[in-house]
Amino acid sequence: MDIADIATTDYTEADVGERFGKIRAAFEETNPKAIVITDDGEYAGIVTERQILQSHVEDNTKASAFMRSAPGIDREEDLREVARMLVEGGTMVAPVFNDEDLWGIVTADAILESVLENLDAITVEQIYTEDVVSINADTTVGRAINLLREHGISRLPVLADDGQLDGVVTTHDLRDVIIRDMDKATVGDRGGDLERILDIPVYDVMNSPVETADREETARTAVERMLEHDYNGLIVTADANDRQVTGIVTKTDVLRALTFTEDEHMDVQITNIDLLDTLAREDIRTDIAGVTDKYRRMQVQHAHVRFQEHKEKLRGTPLIHCQIRLRTNRGQVAGTGEGYGANAAFHVALDKLERNVLEMKGMQSDEEYEGQLLRKLNEI
């Protein structure tokens, strides 16, 4: 299927010189997935909800200063490759080109709607993310925004004192409260109003009760619920009657699953690939394979490497956070690390991954020994 079959020419557009205040108002008026920024009619970048949450941006700041890049997609590109490009670009919307001319946009929603019937073969447990960043009801809106930015995520489960799921706060929720309250402010008291907004507890803005998914359900049922309620993800619990959070499944997780291949070589996916410096995809694949080969019984179905840039720099080189997550026939295993530059961050994470793989190998050996011992005892 060519991406032109599901892309759309109907999108919201703004010039690079447009003010942040006008862009913010456009999100409130039309609720777009993103706004395409152009320069004299030529594509320049996009603005998403995450950019709206940059509270330090003044209303008069031009769009060119806070827009972000997104991968350019040819209108005849294959759907699987487009899914990969969205994941690696860390975006849910991308521009579509006809030759060199901007033709339209494609969204993650459109891709998922087109492949719904194929998602019955995948369960939530196979694709969800176990690493969860959570907060409590007293956490301030400002702190919640910082956590979303820091971890590059779109939702935060709100936990009660007993650890049970109490609510959820999303980028969309915070965008709405900031736009609504900021529009009430006058120019003179904008700063004071902003501080008051950032200091309110998330209890005042969180959603409760929460739409959840259990690990046994299919990706199709989870995605249908996301599309129905316009959610980008669902909190995962052990089962439908349990409120203990075990992970999160997002549209990005499902897009990533669409890119899994049956090739003999390991399929590697990189999020925020533009942060790579001296690293190449093949180098990353080779290094990860070198680690997993130490555990011969581990068959890696998919490797996901995610880079996140921090503001801190050393001699101009940014501090990078790297997470390596493997989906294997022995379960999920991960390693994280930080360093100045993608190369350093990746190898710190790789070292941690190796320790975790060897620990998994040791646990497996202990289980085998225990099984052998029990069998011998039964023979006595």
Secondary structure, DSSP 8 states (H G I E B T S, - for coil): -BGGGT-BS--EEEETT-BHHHHHHHHHHH--S-EEEEETTEEEEEE-HHHHT-TTS-TT-BHHHH-B----EETT-BHHHHHHHHHHHT-SEEEEEETTEEEEEEEHHHHHHHTGGGGGG-BHHHH-B-----B-TTSBHHHHHHHHHHHT-SEEEEE-TTSBEEEEEEHHHHHHHHHHHHTTS-STTHHHHHHHHHHSBGGGT-BSS--EEETTSBHHHHHHHHHHHT-SEEEEESSTT--BEEEEEEHHHHHHHHT----SS--EEEESGGG-SS--HHHHHHHHHHHHTTSTT--EEEEEEEEEEEEEEETTEEEEEEEEEEEETTEEEEEEEEEESHHHHHHHHHHHHHHHHHHHHHHHHHHHHHHHHHHHHHH-
